């Protein structure tokens, strides 16, 4: 237990020193970025775009939150976009058979959880590096997407399913409310439970955590499984918005989620970071994507910008260490 206490003390010292500073800087940058887009693109500050931005933020946030915890354990998941693609295409095909909507969604969530379990098995049981295991599943699943679609979009979905995208609670899209619930649950788990302490400890000092009996393999398996299940839910909301699924569905989400967390101060080496930083990170990236789209910036140049942000975040982290 003394070893565990030393790990937790180290985590707290690191977080207090750098965490709050990073959050303040990112919050300032987000405000500046929002102000610039508001001046350059008048449609950016309209009510219609704000609703759209909340939907985009919700979908990105759902998959970024569990990935944040995975990164805190010292692992990474590069397959999120491909998992969303397989789940969205599977859901679309199930709905086109006339299957009950809720049953189809449940099956889709199970598919996502199964894929996440595969990643968890490869990392926690086979002890493969997360970057290698999930890169393999990423490529494999994108191939599955091509097989399932046959190179053609799956469209013609039931109107009842598509109408769920327009449901609002207190004026906010239901997907945003759902994301907020996931975020609050993550905040509670990471700050108020032993599970959260173990997550930080595993990432902060993997060797010591193994000998301390923290159940690192079990925690990794659980988080990869949850990541897959949540990716399926995000894919369902995204499918409602787009009304069709193709082989490249959510293909950019692997980069967007990782960039969100790196600029949010989540260490790719594990052990440090917090959920507030993750929140600001994915709001920043969603806002950036939205604003650049309204400015007519192509997806290719947007990817270049995200790459620059990743490099800046990596350099900043190295300086802090």
C-alpha positions as CSV (number, residue, x, y, z in Angstrom):
1,X,0.0,0.0,0.0
2,X,2.9,2.3,0.6
3,X,3.9,2.0,-3.0
4,X,0.3,2.9,-4.1
5,X,0.4,5.9,-1.8
6,X,3.6,7.1,-3.4
7,X,2.1,6.8,-6.8
8,X,-1.0,8.7,-5.9
9,X,1.1,11.5,-4.3
10,X,3.2,11.8,-7.4
11,X,0.1,12.1,-9.5
12,X,-1.4,14.8,-7.3
13,X,1.8,16.8,-7.4
14,X,2.0,16.6,-11.2
15,X,-1.7,17.5,-11.6
16,X,-1.6,20.5,-9.3
17,X,1.5,21.9,-11.0
18,X,0.6,21.5,-14.6
19,X,-3.0,20.5,-14.9
20,X,-4.7,23.7,-13.9
21,X,-2.3,25.8,-16.0
22,X,-3.0,23.8,-19.1
23,X,-6.8,24.0,-18.6
24,X,-6.6,27.8,-18.2
25,X,-4.5,28.2,-21.4
26,X,-6.8,25.9,-23.4
27,X,-9.9,27.8,-22.1
28,X,-8.4,31.1,-23.3
29,X,-7.4,29.6,-26.6
30,X,-11.0,28.2,-27.1
31,X,-12.5,31.7,-26.4
32,X,-10.1,33.3,-28.9
33,X,-10.8,30.6,-31.5
34,X,-14.6,31.0,-31.1
35,X,-14.3,34.8,-31.4
36,X,-12.2,34.6,-34.6
37,X,-14.7,32.2,-36.2
38,X,-17.6,34.5,-35.1
39,X,-16.0,37.4,-36.9
40,X,-15.0,35.5,-40.0
41,X,-18.1,33.5,-40.6
42,X,-21.4,35.1,-39.6
43,X,-23.3,31.8,-39.7
44,X,-21.1,30.4,-37.0
45,X,-23.0,32.3,-34.2
46,X,-26.5,31.4,-35.4
47,X,-28.9,29.3,-33.4
48,X,-29.0,26.6,-36.1
49,X,-25.2,26.2,-36.2
50,X,-25.1,26.2,-32.4
51,X,-27.5,23.2,-32.4
52,X,-25.3,21.5,-35.1
53,X,-22.2,22.2,-33.1
54,X,-23.7,20.6,-30.0
55,X,-24.4,17.5,-32.0
56,X,-20.9,17.4,-33.3
57,X,-19.4,18.0,-29.9
58,X,-21.6,15.2,-28.4
59,X,-20.6,12.6,-30.9
60,X,-16.9,13.4,-30.5
61,X,-17.2,13.8,-26.8
62,X,-18.8,10.4,-26.3
63,X,-15.9,8.5,-27.7
64,X,-13.2,10.8,-26.4
65,X,-14.2,10.4,-22.7
66,X,-13.5,6.6,-22.5
67,X,-10.4,7.1,-24.6
68,X,-9.1,9.6,-22.0
69,X,-9.2,6.9,-19.3
70,X,-7.5,4.5,-21.7
71,X,-4.7,7.0,-22.2
72,X,-4.4,7.5,-18.5
73,X,-3.6,3.8,-18.1
74,X,-0.7,4.2,-20.5
75,X,-2.5,2.7,-23.5
76,X,-4.1,4.0,-26.7
77,X,-7.0,3.1,-29.0
78,X,-6.5,3.9,-32.7
79,X,-9.6,1.9,-33.8
80,X,-12.4,4.2,-32.6
81,X,-13.3,5.5,-36.0
82,X,-13.3,2.1,-37.6
83,X,-15.4,0.7,-34.7
84,X,-17.9,3.5,-35.3
85,X,-17.9,2.7,-39.0
86,X,-18.7,-1.0,-38.5
87,X,-21.4,-0.2,-36.0
88,X,-23.1,2.4,-38.1
89,X,-23.1,0.2,-41.2
90,X,-24.3,-2.8,-39.2
91,X,-27.1,-0.6,-37.6
92,X,-28.1,0.7,-41.0
93,X,-28.3,-2.8,-42.5
94,X,-30.3,-4.1,-39.5
95,X,-32.8,-1.2,-39.8
96,X,-33.3,-1.8,-43.5
97,X,-34.5,-5.3,-42.7
98,X,-37.4,-3.8,-40.7
99,X,-36.0,-4.8,-37.3
100,X,-37.3,-3.0,-34.3
101,X,-35.2,0.1,-33.8
102,X,-34.3,-0.5,-30.1
103,X,-33.4,-4.1,-30.8
104,X,-31.2,-3.0,-33.7
105,X,-29.5,-0.4,-31.5
106,X,-29.0,-3.0,-28.7
107,X,-27.4,-5.4,-31.1
108,X,-25.2,-2.6,-32.4
109,X,-24.0,-1.8,-28.9
110,X,-23.2,-5.4,-28.3
111,X,-21.2,-5.5,-31.6
112,X,-19.2,-2.4,-30.4
113,X,-18.6,-4.0,-27.0
114,X,-17.4,-7.2,-28.6
115,X,-14.9,-5.3,-30.8
116,X,-13.8,-3.4,-27.7
117,X,-13.4,-6.7,-25.9
118,X,-11.1,-8.0,-28.7
119,X,-8.9,-4.9,-28.2
120,X,-9.0,-5.4,-24.5
121,X,-8.0,-9.1,-24.8
122,X,-5.1,-8.3,-27.1
123,X,-3.8,-5.6,-24.7
124,X,-4.6,-7.0,-21.3
125,X,-4.3,-10.7,-21.9
126,X,-1.9,-11.0,-24.8
127,X,0.0,-8.0,-23.6
128,X,0.4,-6.5,-27.0
129,X,1.2,-2.8,-27.1
130,X,-2.1,-0.8,-27.5
131,X,-0.8,1.1,-30.5
132,X,0.0,-2.2,-32.3
133,X,-3.2,-4.1,-31.3
134,X,-5.6,-1.3,-32.1
135,X,-3.8,-0.3,-35.4
136,X,-4.4,-3.9,-36.5
137,X,-8.1,-3.8,-35.6
138,X,-8.4,-0.4,-37.2
139,X,-7.2,-1.7,-40.6
140,X,-9.2,-4.9,-40.3
141,X,-12.4,-3.1,-39.4
142,X,-12.1,-0.6,-42.2
143,X,-11.8,-3.6,-44.5
144,X,-15.0,-5.0,-42.9
145,X,-16.7,-1.7,-43.7
146,X,-15.9,-2.1,-47.3
147,X,-17.2,-5.6,-47.4
148,X,-20.5,-4.7,-45.6
149,X,-21.2,-1.8,-47.9
150,X,-19.9,-3.3,-51.2
151,X,-18.6,0.2,-52.0
152,X,-22.1,1.8,-51.9
153,X,-23.7,3.9,-49.1
154,X,-26.4,2.2,-47.0
155,X,-29.3,4.7,-47.0
156,X,-33.1,4.7,-47.0
157,X,-33.4,4.4,-43.2
158,X,-36.7,4.5,-41.4
159,X,-38.0,8.0,-40.8
160,X,-38.8,7.2,-37.2
161,X,-35.1,6.4,-36.5
162,X,-33.9,9.6,-38.2
163,X,-36.5,11.7,-36.3
164,X,-34.8,10.9,-33.0
165,X,-32.0,13.3,-34.1
166,X,-34.4,16.2,-33.7
167,X,-35.4,15.4,-30.1
168,X,-34.4,18.1,-27.7
169,X,-34.3,18.3,-23.9
170,X,-34.2,21.8,-22.4
171,X,-33.5,23.1,-25.9
172,X,-30.4,20.8,-26.3
173,X,-30.1,17.8,-28.6
174,X,-30.6,14.5,-26.8
175,X,-27.1,13.4,-28.0
176,X,-25.6,16.3,-26.1
177,X,-27.5,15.4,-22.9
178,X,-26.3,11.8,-23.2
179,X,-22.7,12.9,-23.7
180,X,-23.1,15.2,-20.6
181,X,-24.3,12.2,-18.6
182,X,-21.3,10.2,-19.6
183,X,-19.0,13.0,-18.8
184,X,-20.5,13.5,-15.3
185,X,-20.2,9.8,-14.6
186,X,-16.6,9.8,-15.7
187,X,-15.8,12.8,-13.4
188,X,-17.4,10.9,-10.5
189,X,-15.6,7.7,-11.2
190,X,-12.2,9.3,-11.7
191,X,-12.3,11.6,-8.7
192,X,-14.4,9.8,-6.2
193,X,-13.8,6.1,-6.6
194,X,-10.9,3.7,-6.1
195,X,-11.2,2.8,-9.8
196,X,-10.1,6.3,-10.8
197,X,-7.1,6.1,-8.4
198,X,-6.1,2.8,-9.9
199,X,-6.4,4.1,-13.4
200,X,-3.9,6.9,-12.6
201,X,-1.6,4.6,-10.7
202,X,-1.5,2.1,-13.5
203,X,-0.4,4.7,-16.0
204,X,1.9,6.6,-13.7
205,X,4.0,3.5,-12.7
206,X,2.9,0.3,-14.6
207,X,5.5,-1.9,-12.9
208,X,4.7,-0.9,-9.4
209,X,0.9,-1.2,-10.1
210,X,1.4,-4.8,-11.1
211,X,3.2,-5.8,-7.9
212,X,0.7,-3.7,-5.8
213,X,-2.3,-5.9,-7.0
214,X,-4.3,-3.1,-8.6
215,X,-5.8,-5.4,-11.2
216,X,-4.3,-3.4,-14.1
217,X,-5.2,-6.1,-16.8
218,X,-8.9,-6.2,-15.6
219,X,-9.2,-2.4,-15.7
220,X,-7.7,-2.2,-19.2
221,X,-10.0,-4.9,-20.5
222,X,-13.0,-3.1,-19.0
223,X,-12.1,0.3,-20.5
224,X,-11.5,-1.1,-24.0
225,X,-14.8,-2.9,-23.8
226,X,-16.7,0.3,-22.7
227,X,-14.9,2.3,-25.4
228,X,-16.3,0.0,-28.0
229,X,-19.8,0.1,-26.6
230,X,-19.8,3.9,-26.3
231,X,-18.4,4.1,-29.9
232,X,-21.5,2.2,-31.0
233,X,-23.8,4.6,-29.3
234,X,-22.0,7.6,-30.8
235,X,-22.2,5.9,-34.2
236,X,-26.0,5.5,-33.8
237,X,-26.4,9.3,-33.1
238,X,-24.1,10.1,-36.0
239,X,-26.1,7.9,-38.3
240,X,-29.3,9.7,-37.3
241,X,-27.7,12.9,-38.4
242,X,-26.3,11.7,-41.7
243,X,-29.1,9.3,-42.7
244,X,-26.6,7.0,-44.4
245,X,-23.5,5.0,-43.7
246,X,-20.5,4.4,-46.1
247,X,-17.2,2.6,-45.8
248,X,-15.4,5.8,-44.7
249,X,-17.9,6.6,-41.9
250,X,-16.2,8.3,-39.0
251,X,-12.8,7.8,-40.6
252,X,-11.4,11.0,-39.1
253,X,-12.4,10.3,-35.5
254,X,-9.2,8.4,-34.6
255,X,-7.2,11.6,-35.2
256,X,-9.9,14.0,-33.7
257,X,-10.2,12.1,-30.4
258,X,-6.4,11.7,-29.9
259,X,-5.8,15.4,-30.7
260,X,-8.6,16.4,-28.3
261,X,-6.9,14.6,-25.5
262,X,-3.4,15.7,-26.2
263,X,-4.3,19.4,-26.3
264,X,-6.4,18.8,-23.2
265,X,-3.3,17.7,-21.3
266,X,-3.9,14.0,-21.2
267,X,-0.4,12.3,-21.3
268,X,0.0,9.7,-23.9
269,X,2.5,8.1,-21.6
270,X,-0.2,7.6,-19.0
271,X,-0.8,8.6,-15.4
272,X,-1.6,12.2,-15.8
273,X,-4.5,14.4,-17.0
274,X,-8.1,15.0,-15.9
275,X,-11.6,15.0,-17.4
276,X,-11.9,18.8,-17.5
277,X,-9.0,19.0,-19.8
278,X,-10.5,16.3,-22.0
279,X,-13.8,18.2,-22.1
280,X,-12.1,21.4,-23.2
281,X,-10.1,19.4,-25.7
282,X,-13.0,17.9,-27.6
283,X,-15.0,21.1,-27.5
284,X,-12.0,22.9,-29.0
285,X,-11.6,20.3,-31.8
286,X,-15.4,20.2,-32.6
287,X,-15.5,24.0,-32.7
288,X,-12.4,24.1,-34.9
289,X,-13.9,21.6,-37.4
290,X,-17.2,23.4,-37.4
291,X,-15.6,26.8,-38.0
292,X,-13.2,25.6,-40.7
293,X,-16.1,24.0,-42.5
294,X,-18.0,27.3,-42.6
295,X,-14.8,29.0,-43.9
296,X,-14.7,26.5,-46.8
297,X,-11.4,24.9,-45.6
298,X,-11.1,21.4,-47.1
299,X,-10.8,18.3,-45.0
300,X,-7.2,17.8,-46.2
301,X,-6.0,21.1,-44.8
302,X,-8.0,20.5,-41.6
303,X,-6.0,17.4,-41.1
304,X,-2.8,19.4,-41.5
305,X,-3.9,21.8,-38.8
306,X,-4.7,18.9,-36.5
307,X,-1.3,17.4,-37.1
308,X,0.3,20.7,-36.1
309,X,-1.7,20.7,-32.9
310,X,-0.5,17.2,-32.1
311,X,3.1,18.2,-32.6
312,X,2.7,21.3,-30.5
313,X,1.1,19.3,-27.7
314,X,3.8,16.7,-27.8
315,X,6.6,19.3,-27.6
316,X,4.7,21.0,-24.7
317,X,4.4,17.8,-22.8
318,X,8.1,17.0,-23.3
319,X,9.1,20.4,-21.9
320,X,7.0,19.9,-18.8
321,X,8.7,16.5,-18.2
